[in-house]
């Protein structure tokens, strides 16, 4: 079920009038003559200030450092007048050297893993900076972390309502199936309409492994599974609840990474999108629908 229909169904069940505005991007919900708006996946529960901070990766990093919340390292590179050019390139080069020629560049306010680029060769650094600055006012630069696992937790009013592990898609050959067939089998929702190249017809040898993408984003082919380690789950919940308490956020999704045995934030998302995980978990949408229903009722 698509997100729009899910919200509309909830409104019918809760006797809330739902009007779609701005090419269906804005949901105007009215109950008892009171109107509240959902913009995309952003619900009017977080205050506007913290929402803006969360959407700015470097600003959020700064806030977490101030609040002693463990988070991956971020630097900001500005695309503005004298900030962009020689000084910016020199600064990026400095960080590139500092982090042993292995960094990640991404839009400072990006989502869904779009334009997240790993740079390991100096000759590519300026090219990737130019590419990102053509489309972005600022870029976030991070050292590359050898991440073991990544997790997402959905928090609503100091309660973790859903948590799962995001798994990079890795397939193992059987000596018979093509790479395309193996990928479609593991994640049909993502790959069934994908345009394929000649490489996809290659047949992997038996037990040969192929990592599709180094990102953990469900929007880039990763899959999701439940967390079975209760001790780990409790640690994740503790960090998530500590975070929302310290930053005063009500409804967010939180991405946490594990590097060796250390847990730290990757980022927090002010827009709560649960759609893609339903391809793997909560396929009947009971959890997802209840989370959104509770969030909508809290709006009033």
N, C-alpha and C positions, 0 to 999 in steps of 0.2 A: 504494500500500500504506500503510495507516495505521501510525502509530508503534508502537502496541502490538504489532501482528502482526510488525513488523520486528524488534523486540527479542526476541519469542518465537522467531522463525525463527533469529536469531543464536544464541540459547541452545541450540536443538536442534542446530545445526551444531557448536557448541563443547562439547557434552555438559555443559551447565550447567542445573541445575534452576531453573525460573522459576515463582514463585508471585506472583499478583496480590493485593495487599492494599489496604485503604482505598478501596473502590469503584474499583479498577483504577488508582489514582493512584500507588501504590508497587509497584515491582518488587523482590521479594526473590529474589536470585540466589544459588544455593548450588553451590559446587564444592569437592571434596575436604574436605567438612565445614566449609567456611568460607562464611559468608553475608555478602553485601554488598547494600546497598539503593540503588536509583535512585528519587528522588522527582520525579515528573514528568519534566522534562528535565534535572534536576540529578544529575550523576554524582558519586560519592564520591572525586573526585580532587583538587579544590580543598579547602584546609582550611576549616573552618567560619568562622573569623574573616574571611578574605578574601572568602568567599562573601557574608557579611553586608554587608561594606563595598561590594562591587560592586552589591549589590541596593539600596543606599541612594545615590541619585544625588548628593546633596550630599557625603556622606562620601567617595564615590569621587572626586568633583571635588577635594576637599581633599587627598586622597592624591596625586592626579596633580600638583597644583600643587607639593606638597612634593617630588615626584620629578622635577620639570621635564618632565613629559609634556604636550604641547600638548592642550588640551581646551576645549570651549566653556564659556563662563562660566555658573556656577550660583549662585543664592542660595537660602536656605531660609526658608520661612515656616511658623511653628509654629501648630498648632491645639491649644493647651493652656493652659487657665486664662488668665492675664493676657497670655500671648503672642499670644492671638487676640483680636481686638477692635480698639480704637482704634489701639494700637501697630502691630499687624500691617497694618492698612489703611494707616496712614501710611507704613510701610516699603515696602509694595507701590507706593503712590503715588510715593514717592521714586524707586524703580527705574523706574517707568513714565515719569517725567519724564526721568530720566538716560538712558534708552534711546530717547528721541525718540518716545514713544508707540507703541512696537511691541515687545511682549514675548510670550513663550510661557509658559503655566502648565501644569503637569502634576503628577500624583501623584509624590511623591518616590521611591516604590518601585514605580511602574507599569511595565507591559510592553505590548508590541505596539501602541504608539501610542494606547492607550485613554485617553480624557479629556485628550488633549494639545490645548490650546486657545490659539489666537493672539488677542491682545487689542490692538486698535488705536484703540479709542475709550474715553475716560475713563468715559463713562456705563456701560460694560459691565464695568468692572473689579471693582466690589464684587459684582455679580451672579455673575460667574464664580468669584470667590473663595468666596463662600457656597456655590455649587454643589459645588466641589471639597472644601471643608472639611466638608460633610455626610457625605462618604465617606472622608476621609483625615485621618490624624494630622498630616501635614506635606505641604507643596507645594514643588516646585522651581520657581523663577522664572529664566528665561533671557532675554537679549536675543534678538530675532529675527535670525537670520543668513540672508542671501540665498545659500543653498547651491546651488552649481553641480551637484555630484554627491555621491552617498552610496554607500559600499561596505561590504560585510560580509566578514570573514575568519574562518574557523574554525581555531583553533589548538589543537593537542594536543601536549603535551610539547615546546614550543619548535619546533614545525614547523607551518607554515601548510599545512593540508590542502585547503582549498577557499576560493576568493575570487571574488566577483562584484560587479557594479554593480547597485544598486537604482534603477530608473527610475520616476519619477512617470508615471502614465498620461495621456498626451495623445493625442487622436485628431484626425485631419484629415478634414473633410467632403468628400464626393464629389458633393453635390447630389442624391443619390438615397436614400442610407441614413439611417435614423433614428439619433439619438444612441445609443439602446439597442442597435441592431444593430452600430454601430461599437465600442461598449464590449465587447459579448459577443465579437466577433471577436478583439479584442486580448487579452482575458483571460477566456476562457470559464469557467475553474474558479471564479473569483470572482463573476462576474456571472450565471451561468446560473440560480441560484436566488434572485436578488435581487428584492425587491419594487420595482416601478417606479411612478413618478408620471407626470403628464401631460407634464412637461418632457422626459422620456426619448423621447417620440415626435417631438420637433422634428427636422427635417431640416437638417443643417448645410449651408451653402453650400459650393461647391467651394473647397477649400484653406482654409476657415475652421477654426481650431483650437479645441479645448476641453480645458482641463486639469481632470481629474476631481477631484483632491485635491492639496493642497500638501504633504501628508506623503509620505515615501518608504517607508512600511511596506508590506510584502507583504500584511499582514493587512488593509490598507485599499485594496487594488486596484492597488498598484504592481506592476511586473514586474521581471524580472531578466535580465541578460545577462552574458556573459563579458567580462573586461577584455582588450582587445587591445593596449593601449599598454604595452609591456614596461617602459619606464622608469618609468611611473606605478605599475605593478604592483610593481616592486622597491621603490619608495618606500613603498607601502602595507605591504608585507611587513616592511620595516625598522621602521616605526613599531609594527606589531603585535607583533613580536618584542621590541622594546625595552620595550613595555608589559608583556607577561607576565613578562619577566625582572625588571623593577623591582617589580612587585606580587606576584610569586611565585604565579602562577596556572598551572594545568596544562591545563585544558580549558574554553575559553570561546569565545564568538563576540564579535567586535569590530566595532563600527560606526564608520567613519571618514568624515568629510565633507571636501569640497574647497570652500573659499571663495576665489574668485579662484585663486591658485596655492598657497594655504596648506592643508596637511593638518592636521587635528586630530581628536581623538576626539569622537564624539557620546556614546557610552556603551560599556560592556562588559557582556555578559550571562553570568551564571553558569550559566543553563540553556541548553543548546545545542539549539536547534530548527532542523532543516534541512528540515522537511517541505515548506513552501510553495514553496521555491525549486525543488523537483523538478517543479513544474508547468511550469517553463520550461527548466531545466537538469538534467542528470543524471536524465533521465526513466526510465532503466532501474535507477536507485538503486544503481549499482555504487559510486560514490564515497561516497554517504551511508551505505550499509550497511557499507562497509569502515571508515569513520571510527568508527561506533558499535561495530563489532566490536572494533576496536583499543582503544577506550576501555573496553569491558567486560573485555577480557583484562587490561588494565592495573589493573583493580580488584582482581585477585587476585595 
